[in-house]
């Protein structure tokens, strides 16, 4: 590490500390109102989170820097940029125990989003519309149309999975399916991360490379990432994932693993500097660790899978699958407390299919905007592939021995695992 890099890291670290202590909004003191009926007026600042049993809205009250989480039943029709009046019971976030017996730090999860209070059983009244950022409003409307077109050509619950892969939506899954994702160690496929974007943009580049030069294919891949970010709303999570995807994609296509790795570290440091709390965000952790796994583990693991054909990038995708699985395993053990005994076969069976499923799902939504008839053939292919993925996840997840619950997987052990992975990478590099 050069002297300039050390100085840069120190500067970013100082800025991160200053931002954390002086620029992160503090929680308002509303403790006297907790447990009581309240009325709050403000603006919806994010895309509504639609779930099976209702919807969740992010509300920024007038003259406030922090937000409220609004939990309401369906029917409010509220969307981004709407001015609303909300009536309900004010509560503070509480941590809860998952099915695996692991405590989920729900309070920290919401704190990272500047949300310190929840209004439950809310009655939402729309006062006026059009108060949001114009560009963001257009992006979210495109996302709405894109989602609707996916639903038109792909049947449920496959369409729910398709939106999960493309948009990171998890609200459409029932409890049993959600549990099976966790038990099979495949929950990361619906966590919007750089991995999702990398594999589908990689498939786009491979398709264009049949007709165009590698340079032009790379350009189309980069353009695709930007279009993808626009279509899913351009939020902070997808922007982070897009940066990670671009780094991983550039490394895979140019072979510049070392420089891409340094760029990955710099990108991560910049994100942490902007908001230090992001380091505890699981989507950021997944994006960073999976991208690092693609960069450093895949080139080593590809030697293990020499039996797989190189045609259609089967060998490369298989190596990427195993690399991603190894990379996220310690994190998933720490975060979910579930040690999946079927994780490796589940990921090997489905991850090579996911780039194709995402590609056809994306085409289905995109072409559906032009004409549902044109999108139907692509929707049929996506439907079959998504059906296969759900079949594998539900079949393996329903096995009695699918997973073991580990209620206490300490952070020290998680760090130790990653130290061993890093040691293995460095050791292999020195031997090569």
C-alpha positions as CSV (number, residue, x, y, z in Angstrom):
1,X,0.0,0.0,0.0
2,X,1.5,3.3,-1.1
3,X,1.8,6.4,1.1
4,X,-0.9,8.2,-0.9
5,X,-3.3,5.4,-0.4
6,X,-2.7,5.5,3.4
7,X,-3.2,9.3,3.5
8,X,-6.5,8.9,1.5
9,X,-7.8,6.2,3.9
10,X,-6.9,8.4,6.9
11,X,-8.7,11.4,5.3
12,X,-11.8,9.3,4.5
13,X,-11.8,7.9,8.0
14,X,-11.7,11.4,9.6
15,X,-14.5,12.6,7.3
16,X,-16.6,9.5,8.2
17,X,-16.1,10.2,12.0
18,X,-17.1,13.8,11.6
19,X,-20.2,13.0,9.5
20,X,-21.2,10.3,12.1
21,X,-21.1,12.6,15.1
22,X,-22.2,15.9,13.6
23,X,-24.3,15.2,10.5
24,X,-26.3,12.1,11.2
25,X,-29.9,13.1,12.3
26,X,-30.7,12.4,15.9
27,X,-33.9,10.8,17.1
28,X,-36.6,13.3,18.2
29,X,-37.9,13.0,21.7
30,X,-41.4,11.6,21.3
31,X,-41.4,9.1,24.1
32,X,-44.4,10.7,25.9
33,X,-46.5,10.0,22.8
34,X,-45.5,6.3,22.4
35,X,-48.4,4.0,22.7
36,X,-50.9,6.7,22.0
37,X,-52.9,7.7,18.9
38,X,-51.2,10.4,16.9
39,X,-51.7,12.4,13.7
40,X,-48.7,13.1,11.5
41,X,-48.6,15.1,8.3
42,X,-45.8,14.9,5.8
43,X,-44.4,13.6,2.5
44,X,-43.9,10.0,1.3
45,X,-40.1,9.9,0.5
46,X,-39.6,6.4,-0.9
47,X,-41.1,3.7,-3.0
48,X,-44.0,1.9,-1.1
49,X,-43.1,-1.5,0.2
50,X,-46.1,-3.8,-0.7
51,X,-46.4,-7.0,1.2
52,X,-49.0,-9.8,1.5
53,X,-50.6,-8.3,4.6
54,X,-50.4,-4.6,3.8
55,X,-47.9,-1.9,2.9
56,X,-45.2,0.1,4.5
57,X,-44.6,3.8,3.7
58,X,-41.7,6.1,4.6
59,X,-43.0,9.4,5.8
60,X,-40.9,12.6,6.4
61,X,-43.0,14.8,8.7
62,X,-42.9,18.6,8.1
63,X,-40.0,20.4,9.8
64,X,-38.3,17.1,10.7
65,X,-35.0,15.5,9.5
66,X,-36.0,12.0,10.6
67,X,-38.7,9.8,9.2
68,X,-41.5,7.6,10.4
69,X,-42.3,4.0,9.2
70,X,-46.0,3.8,8.4
71,X,-47.6,0.4,8.6
72,X,-51.0,0.3,6.9
73,X,-53.4,-2.1,5.2
74,X,-53.9,-2.0,1.5
75,X,-56.1,0.6,-0.1
76,X,-54.3,3.9,0.7
77,X,-53.0,4.2,-2.9
78,X,-50.3,6.5,-1.5
79,X,-47.1,6.7,-3.5
80,X,-43.8,8.6,-3.6
81,X,-44.2,12.4,-3.4
82,X,-47.7,12.3,-1.9
83,X,-48.6,14.7,0.9
84,X,-50.5,12.5,3.4
85,X,-52.1,12.8,6.8
86,X,-51.5,9.7,8.9
87,X,-53.4,8.6,12.0
88,X,-52.4,5.6,14.1
89,X,-50.6,4.3,17.2
90,X,-47.0,5.6,17.7
91,X,-44.5,2.9,18.6
92,X,-40.7,2.5,18.8
93,X,-38.9,-0.3,16.9
94,X,-38.2,-3.4,18.8
95,X,-35.8,-6.2,18.0
96,X,-37.3,-9.6,17.4
97,X,-36.4,-13.3,17.4
98,X,-36.3,-15.0,14.0
99,X,-37.5,-18.6,13.3
100,X,-33.9,-19.7,13.7
101,X,-33.8,-18.3,17.3
102,X,-31.5,-15.4,16.2
103,X,-32.2,-11.8,17.4
104,X,-32.7,-9.4,14.5
105,X,-31.6,-5.9,15.3
106,X,-34.6,-4.2,13.8
107,X,-34.0,-1.0,15.7
108,X,-30.5,-0.6,14.2
109,X,-31.9,-1.6,10.8
110,X,-34.4,1.3,10.9
111,X,-31.9,3.7,12.6
112,X,-29.7,3.4,9.6
113,X,-32.5,4.7,7.5
114,X,-33.1,7.7,9.9
115,X,-36.3,6.0,11.1
116,X,-36.8,6.0,14.9
117,X,-40.6,5.7,15.2
118,X,-43.4,3.5,13.7
119,X,-47.0,4.4,13.2
120,X,-49.0,1.1,13.2
121,X,-52.5,0.3,12.2
122,X,-52.3,3.5,10.2
123,X,-55.1,5.3,8.4
124,X,-53.5,7.1,5.5
125,X,-55.3,10.1,3.8
126,X,-53.8,11.6,0.7
127,X,-53.9,15.4,0.9
128,X,-52.1,16.3,-2.3
129,X,-49.6,14.8,-4.8
130,X,-46.5,15.7,-6.8
131,X,-44.2,16.9,-4.0
132,X,-41.3,14.6,-4.6
133,X,-38.3,15.0,-6.8
134,X,-39.4,15.0,-10.4
135,X,-36.7,12.7,-11.7
136,X,-37.3,10.2,-8.8
137,X,-41.0,10.3,-9.5
138,X,-40.5,9.4,-13.1
139,X,-38.1,6.6,-12.1
140,X,-40.7,5.1,-9.7
141,X,-43.4,5.4,-12.3
142,X,-41.2,3.5,-14.7
143,X,-40.7,0.9,-12.0
144,X,-44.4,0.5,-11.5
145,X,-45.0,0.0,-15.2
146,X,-42.1,-2.4,-15.4
147,X,-43.5,-4.5,-12.5
148,X,-47.0,-4.5,-14.0
149,X,-45.7,-5.8,-17.3
150,X,-43.8,-8.6,-15.6
151,X,-47.0,-9.6,-13.8
152,X,-48.9,-9.6,-17.1
153,X,-46.6,-12.1,-18.8
154,X,-45.3,-14.2,-15.9
155,X,-47.7,-16.0,-13.5
156,X,-47.6,-15.8,-9.7
157,X,-45.7,-16.8,-7.7
158,X,-43.0,-16.9,-10.4
159,X,-43.5,-13.2,-11.0
160,X,-42.8,-12.5,-7.3
161,X,-39.5,-14.3,-7.7
162,X,-38.8,-12.5,-10.9
163,X,-39.3,-9.1,-9.3
164,X,-37.2,-10.2,-6.3
165,X,-34.3,-11.1,-8.6
166,X,-34.6,-7.9,-10.6
167,X,-35.9,-5.3,-8.2
168,X,-35.1,-6.8,-4.8
169,X,-38.9,-7.1,-3.9
170,X,-39.5,-9.7,-1.2
171,X,-42.9,-8.7,-0.1
172,X,-44.8,-11.1,-2.4
173,X,-43.4,-14.3,-0.8
174,X,-45.3,-16.2,1.8
175,X,-43.8,-17.2,5.1
176,X,-43.0,-20.8,4.0
177,X,-41.2,-19.7,0.9
178,X,-39.2,-17.0,2.8
179,X,-38.2,-19.7,5.3
180,X,-37.1,-22.0,2.5
181,X,-34.9,-19.3,1.0
182,X,-33.2,-19.0,4.4
183,X,-32.9,-22.8,5.0
184,X,-31.4,-23.4,1.5
185,X,-28.9,-20.5,1.9
186,X,-30.3,-18.8,-1.2
187,X,-31.8,-15.7,0.4
188,X,-29.0,-13.6,-1.1
189,X,-30.5,-14.0,-4.6
190,X,-33.4,-11.7,-3.8
191,X,-31.2,-9.2,-1.8
192,X,-30.6,-6.6,-4.4
193,X,-26.8,-6.6,-4.7
194,X,-23.9,-6.2,-7.1
195,X,-24.1,-10.0,-7.7
196,X,-27.5,-9.9,-9.2
197,X,-26.6,-7.0,-11.6
198,X,-23.3,-8.5,-12.4
199,X,-24.6,-11.9,-13.6
200,X,-27.5,-10.5,-15.7
201,X,-25.3,-7.7,-17.2
202,X,-22.7,-10.4,-17.9
203,X,-25.3,-12.4,-19.8
204,X,-26.2,-9.2,-21.8
205,X,-22.5,-8.8,-22.7
206,X,-22.2,-12.4,-23.7
207,X,-25.2,-12.0,-26.0
208,X,-23.9,-8.9,-27.6
209,X,-20.4,-10.4,-28.0
210,X,-21.9,-12.9,-30.5
211,X,-22.6,-10.0,-32.9
212,X,-20.2,-7.2,-31.7
213,X,-16.6,-6.8,-30.6
214,X,-15.7,-7.2,-27.0
215,X,-15.2,-3.4,-26.6
216,X,-18.7,-2.6,-27.9
217,X,-20.1,-5.4,-25.8
218,X,-18.5,-3.9,-22.7
219,X,-20.0,-0.5,-23.5
220,X,-23.5,-2.1,-23.9
221,X,-23.0,-3.8,-20.6
222,X,-22.2,-0.5,-18.9
223,X,-25.2,1.1,-20.5
224,X,-27.3,-1.8,-19.3
225,X,-26.2,-1.2,-15.7
226,X,-27.3,2.4,-15.9
227,X,-30.6,1.5,-17.5
228,X,-31.1,-1.2,-14.9
229,X,-30.5,1.4,-12.1
230,X,-33.0,3.8,-13.6
231,X,-35.7,1.1,-14.0
232,X,-35.5,-0.1,-10.4
233,X,-35.7,3.4,-9.1
234,X,-32.2,4.7,-8.6
235,X,-32.3,4.3,-4.8
236,X,-29.2,4.2,-2.6
237,X,-29.1,0.3,-2.4
238,X,-29.2,-0.2,-6.1
239,X,-26.7,2.6,-6.8
240,X,-24.3,0.8,-4.4
241,X,-25.0,-2.4,-6.1
242,X,-24.5,-0.9,-9.5
243,X,-21.0,0.4,-8.5
244,X,-20.1,-3.0,-7.2
245,X,-21.4,-4.7,-10.3
246,X,-19.5,-2.4,-12.6
247,X,-16.2,-3.1,-10.7
248,X,-16.8,-6.9,-10.8
249,X,-17.9,-6.8,-14.4
250,X,-14.9,-4.8,-15.5
251,X,-12.6,-7.2,-13.7
252,X,-14.2,-10.3,-15.2
253,X,-14.0,-8.9,-18.7
254,X,-10.5,-7.4,-18.6
255,X,-8.8,-9.8,-16.2
256,X,-7.6,-6.9,-14.0
257,X,-8.5,-8.4,-10.7
258,X,-5.9,-6.5,-8.6
259,X,-6.9,-3.1,-9.8
260,X,-10.6,-3.9,-9.6
261,X,-10.0,-5.0,-6.0
262,X,-8.4,-1.7,-5.1
263,X,-11.3,0.1,-6.8
264,X,-13.7,-2.0,-4.8
265,X,-12.0,-1.0,-1.5
266,X,-12.1,2.7,-2.5
267,X,-15.7,2.5,-3.5
268,X,-16.6,0.8,-0.2
269,X,-14.6,3.5,1.7
270,X,-16.4,6.3,-0.1
271,X,-19.8,4.8,0.8
272,X,-18.8,4.4,4.4
273,X,-17.5,8.0,4.4
274,X,-20.8,9.3,3.1
275,X,-22.8,7.4,5.7
276,X,-20.7,5.4,8.3
277,X,-23.8,3.4,9.3
278,X,-23.8,1.6,5.9
279,X,-21.1,-0.7,7.3
280,X,-23.9,-2.4,9.4
281,X,-26.3,-2.6,6.4
282,X,-26.7,-6.2,5.2
283,X,-27.3,-5.2,1.6
284,X,-24.0,-3.3,1.6
285,X,-22.2,-6.2,3.2
286,X,-23.6,-8.6,0.6
287,X,-22.7,-6.4,-2.3
288,X,-19.2,-5.9,-1.0
289,X,-18.4,-9.5,0.0
290,X,-20.0,-11.1,-3.0
291,X,-18.2,-8.8,-5.4
292,X,-14.9,-9.5,-3.6
293,X,-15.7,-13.2,-3.9
294,X,-16.3,-12.8,-7.7
295,X,-13.0,-11.0,-8.0
296,X,-10.7,-13.2,-5.9
297,X,-12.4,-16.6,-5.5
298,X,-13.7,-17.3,-8.9
299,X,-10.3,-17.2,-10.7
300,X,-9.1,-19.9,-8.2
301,X,-12.2,-22.0,-8.1
302,X,-12.5,-22.2,-11.9
303,X,-9.6,-24.7,-11.8
304,X,-11.8,-27.0,-9.7
305,X,-14.6,-27.1,-12.3
306,X,-12.6,-27.9,-15.4
307,X,-15.0,-30.8,-16.0
308,X,-17.7,-28.2,-16.8
309,X,-18.0,-27.1,-20.5
310,X,-16.9,-23.6,-21.4
311,X,-19.7,-23.3,-23.9
312,X,-22.3,-20.7,-22.9
313,X,-20.0,-19.7,-20.0
314,X,-21.2,-22.7,-18.0
315,X,-17.8,-23.2,-16.4
316,X,-17.4,-19.5,-15.5
317,X,-20.9,-19.3,-14.1
318,X,-20.4,-22.4,-12.0
319,X,-17.1,-21.1,-10.6
320,X,-18.8,-17.8,-9.8
321,X,-21.6,-19.7,-8.1
322,X,-19.2,-21.5,-5.8
323,X,-17.2,-18.4,-5.2
324,X,-20.2,-16.4,-4.2
325,X,-21.5,-19.2,-1.9
326,X,-18.2,-19.4,-0.1
327,X,-18.0,-15.7,0.2
328,X,-21.4,-15.1,1.8
329,X,-21.5,-18.2,4.0
330,X,-19.9,-16.7,7.1
331,X,-22.0,-13.5,6.8
332,X,-25.3,-15.5,6.4
333,X,-24.4,-17.6,9.4
334,X,-23.9,-14.5,11.5
335,X,-26.9,-12.6,10.2
336,X,-29.5,-15.4,9.9
337,X,-28.2,-18.1,12.4
338,X,-29.0,-20.8,9.8
339,X,-26.4,-23.3,8.7
340,X,-27.8,-24.8,5.5
341,X,-26.8,-28.4,4.8
342,X,-28.3,-28.1,1.3
343,X,-26.8,-24.7,0.5
344,X,-24.1,-25.9,-1.9
345,X,-26.3,-28.2,-4.0
346,X,-29.1,-25.6,-4.0
347,X,-26.8,-22.8,-5.2
348,X,-25.1,-25.1,-7.8
349,X,-28.5,-26.1,-9.1
350,X,-30.1,-22.6,-9.3
351,X,-27.4,-20.0,-9.6
352,X,-26.2,-20.9,-13.1
353,X,-29.9,-20.6,-14.2
354,X,-30.4,-17.2,-12.5
355,X,-28.6,-15.1,-15.1
356,X,-30.8,-16.5,-17.8
357,X,-33.9,-16.2,-15.7
358,X,-33.1,-12.6,-14.8
359,X,-32.3,-11.8,-18.4
360,X,-35.6,-13.1,-19.7
361,X,-37.5,-11.6,-16.8
362,X,-35.9,-8.2,-17.6
363,X,-36.7,-8.6,-21.3
364,X,-40.3,-9.5,-20.4
365,X,-40.8,-6.4,-18.4
366,X,-38.9,-4.1,-20.9
367,X,-40.6,-5.5,-24.0
368,X,-44.0,-5.6,-22.2
369,X,-43.8,-1.8,-22.1
370,X,-43.8,-1.8,-25.9
371,X,-46.3,-4.7,-26.4
372,X,-47.4,-7.6,-24.1
373,X,-47.7,-9.8,-27.2
374,X,-44.0,-9.3,-28.1
375,X,-43.1,-10.0,-24.5
376,X,-45.1,-13.3,-24.2
377,X,-42.5,-15.7,-25.6
378,X,-39.8,-14.2,-23.3
379,X,-42.3,-14.3,-20.4
380,X,-43.0,-18.0,-21.1
381,X,-39.3,-18.8,-20.9
382,X,-38.8,-16.7,-17.8
383,X,-41.9,-18.4,-16.2
384,X,-40.4,-21.9,-16.8
385,X,-37.0,-20.9,-15.4
386,X,-38.4,-19.2,-12.4
387,X,-40.6,-22.2,-11.8
388,X,-37.6,-24.5,-11.8
389,X,-35.8,-22.2,-9.2
390,X,-38.8,-22.2,-6.9
391,X,-39.1,-26.0,-7.3
392,X,-35.5,-26.5,-6.2
393,X,-35.7,-24.1,-3.3
394,X,-39.0,-25.5,-2.0
395,X,-38.1,-29.1,-2.5
396,X,-34.7,-28.8,-0.7
397,X,-36.1,-26.4,1.9
398,X,-38.8,-28.9,2.9
399,X,-36.3,-31.6,3.7
400,X,-36.1,-32.3,7.5
401,X,-32.3,-32.1,7.5
402,X,-32.1,-29.0,5.2
403,X,-30.6,-26.7,7.9
404,X,-29.4,-26.4,11.4
405,X,-30.2,-23.4,13.6
406,X,-27.2,-21.8,15.2
407,X,-28.6,-19.2,17.7
408,X,-25.2,-17.9,18.5
409,X,-22.6,-17.5,15.7
410,X,-20.3,-14.8,17.2
411,X,-18.8,-12.0,15.2
412,X,-15.3,-13.1,16.2
413,X,-15.9,-16.5,14.5
414,X,-17.2,-14.7,11.4
415,X,-14.1,-12.5,11.2
416,X,-11.9,-15.6,11.7
417,X,-13.6,-17.3,8.7
418,X,-12.9,-14.3,6.5
419,X,-9.3,-14.1,7.7
420,X,-8.9,-17.7,6.7
421,X,-10.5,-17.0,3.3
422,X,-8.2,-14.0,2.8
423,X,-5.2,-16.1,3.8
424,X,-6.3,-18.8,1.3
425,X,-6.5,-16.2,-1.5
426,X,-3.1,-14.7,-0.6
427,X,-1.5,-18.1,-0.2
428,X,-2.8,-19.3,-3.6
429,X,-1.7,-16.1,-5.2
430,X,1.8,-16.5,-3.9
431,X,1.9,-20.1,-5.1
432,X,0.6,-19.2,-8.6
